[in-house]
Amino acid sequence: MEWTREERYRRLEDVDKEDYQKLIEQVEKSTYRQTFHIQPKTGLLNDPNGFSYYQERYHLFYQWFPLGPVHGVKYWYHVSSKDLVTWRDEGLALEPDSFYDSHGVFSGSGLVVDDKLHLFYTGNTRTKDWIRIPYQCHAVMNQHGNIRKSKLPLISDSPKGFTDNFRDPKAFEYQGQYICLIGSETTDHRGKIVYYKSEDLVNWDYKGTIKTSNYSNSGDVWECPDYFEQDGQGVLLFSPQGMVAEDENYRNIFQSGYLMGKPIDFGTGQFDHQSFKEFDRGFDFYAPQTMEDHLGRRLLIGWMGLPGVDCVTDRDGWAHCLTLPRELIVENGHLYQRPVKELEGLRKSHSHCSGVLNDEMLTLDETYRTYELRISLTVDDLKYFAITLREGNGEKTIFSYDYIKERLQLDLTDAGETVTADYGRTRSCHFQSDRLDIHLFMDESSLEIFINDGFEVFTSRIYSQIEANNIHIESKGSTAYELDLWKI
Ligand code: FRU
């Protein structure tokens, strides 16, 4: 179904309560509803926003168009949690109701200062002639959860040399000053991150671009910037659009990744970094956001979806979900993503098995629909290892390690329904190690696979039949294994 512009820009209050109730019921009947991931109650969810820790709770907002599975006029929806496992529904947070955000409350960040949660976001507006004017806006949430928008935007329009693709403010404190990064596109169509400085969170001075090296295939629009330092390294995160696929890299419609190097010099903007690396090797990952929590951990949540592609559940009136929360660790110049420890709280019944697998295939006795699974292998005499998930009725999802070709691969060729087959059904990456630890989370319609403590991650939605739940493991050559399976 094609959505007209008029339909996309309808707000919640413009629809009949009964019609909206019908949409809620339609979504509730969807067979692919998740059980332990954040998902929209109706309509479309995209980027995580305002991820922060305030008043002893984690706060998380997300981009939301309530009325259907399309990118219409966006709201911020709010959830909060004490433990990153159970999320409390806090309802609507920011609505597109001001002159500076009339066509969407776009993405942004949260920052706690003086016991208030400051929210920074892009107000998307359109003139009568549909010319876009972006504003960078501000709101404050107090300890009672009341949110007040500032009367005026902080930054109006984009600076000279940049197009209207100018958005997603990420504000943070850095050496006694506030810095705000903004994703952008230059008028000659290069993706860049620009930055502003402030002493009071109200007045922001434009400082120019972060001076990254001019590498080729860098894309034309950089969205959702973020930055942190760990282990002496500066890590600049963003989601570039317009990169071209190269071998097994950049296979999704758009990418999401980071540049790592010497900490950014926020005096000059200089950033000396290594080459661009993708965050994730799977099919569905975009626009992640990080925060440092009260325990000093750097946490990340991403959107398990991508702009510009359809979703299998569109026909059920909803689309997309967020990833599980992950802890980021920089070690020996590599960025690891690990599922947060708190997720152990999801574990229900447990089974364990171990042994030696020698040129054979083994079917697990136990199987569930949604689960956490961990398998550790010694790779000594192993040539190939595969784990087949969600197998049955002609469907299967295969994750494998080819020790000879040094490749990890996720194969969704027969995984079930898809609407994005144009982008291929396999994803792979180079990998070489003398041990293999596969740690994965299977929800109703998603799979997140963490390899060797998050050295590589594959994040994907999968839409398989309810009866297809067998799990097999298979080796060529021999390997000792330890396997743990927890029902979730
Ligand atoms: C990324 C993005 C952001 C924008 C938001 C709008 O997915 O395009 O750049 O703020 O989505 O929903």
Boltz pocket constraint, residues with backbone or C-beta under 6 A from the ligand:
constraints:
  - pocket:
      binder: B
      contacts: [[A, 46], [A, 47], [A, 63], [A, 74], [A, 105], [A, 106], [A, 107], [A, 108], [A, 122], [A, 167], [A, 168], [A, 223], [A, 224], [A, 286], [A, 287], [A, 307]]
      max_distance: 6.0
